Amino acid sequence: MTSRGKIALGTGISLIMICAGTSLGSSLISPVDTLRVILFKAFNLPPQDALDPKTIPIVWNLRFPRALLAFLAGGSLSVSGAVFQSVLKNQLASPYILGVSAGASLGAALILLTGFTLPFLGGFTLPATGFLAGLLTIFFVMSFSSRLDGNFSNNTIILFGMVFSLFINALLTTLTALYREEMRNLLFWQMGSFSLKGWPYVGLMLPFLFLGSLGLFRYTREMDILTFGEEEALSLGVDARKIRKKLLAASAILTGGAVALSGAIGFVDLIAPHLARRIVGSSHRYVLPMSFITGGTLLIVTDLVARTIVSPSELPVGAVTAIIGAPFFAWVYFKKR
């Protein structure tokens, strides 16, 4: 099967999982009824048979936007992870490890704790702050790394990103201690959740997804060239440093929006790109869309597990991804060695 065929198959599987994530829960709804509700609300197609009045708000207002948000957030994080691994030429690199997720978390936490809202942004204040904080974090890491290492090596960027991520996490812990009344909500948000996040959150996510994806898919050829090294890239007319900054900035847009709206969900950006490369190879023309599909589907499944395994309570999504991702991280590391 060709790479395009695999992407088409992956898209079909992701649609099935979105339907499953919408149907399954504390109250089971058949996939047929789920599709009927979606067609009725989205396209104004009247169902042939009468629908249970309780089914419509459960599907349309709660579960369907939640599944879509999980898919969009997981896809955004996974594409960012694929770019970081490619640009830095390290299989263990990710926005979570390099501090972008931590920076976005700190910016979003300040908005959550203070309740501050910019008049001209309104509901966009939270994701915009997360995006700006993540963007500032990656540029600070790159700027400081270039001062420490004149060669601006990838290992220096990764090491300093990890150190700076630990520093930001310490600031988050301090905020948690200072705002004891908000501690539970802040901790739950930091571990990631899609609970009670409806259509407004999906609408907030779309602009960041559009801008970040537009900035990345323009440079798939350059990403392929960068995998051969900076000297080879320069011989082919690609300014490695300039392209690297653009790619990391676009990735920060995706990561900042996803983290601000769903919380700091780790390891999806590490696992999904590896799975995508095993499926479609190394060409970024196919790796990026397959990473989006794989990461989005993985996060839908994770969210489904988080909200059903201890029903009617919920587990934080980030906790479930960490349980899966930590052994995967170790496996990749020791396999590489």
MORA-V998261 format. One record per run of one state. SS is the DSSP state (A for helix, B for strand, O for the rest). FROM is the first residue (numbers start at 1). LEN is the number of residues. If there is no record, write none. Layout:
SS,FROM,LEN  SS,FROM,LEN
This chain:
O,1,2  A,3,21  O,24,7  A,31,13  O,44,9  A,53,35  O,88,12  A,100,15  O,115,7  A,122,27  O,149,5  A,154,25  O,179,1  A,180,11  O,191,8  A,199,19  O,218,2  A,220,7  O,227,3  A,230,6  O,236,4  A,240,23  O,263,5  A,268,13  O,281,3  A,284,25  O,309,8  A,317,20  O,337,1
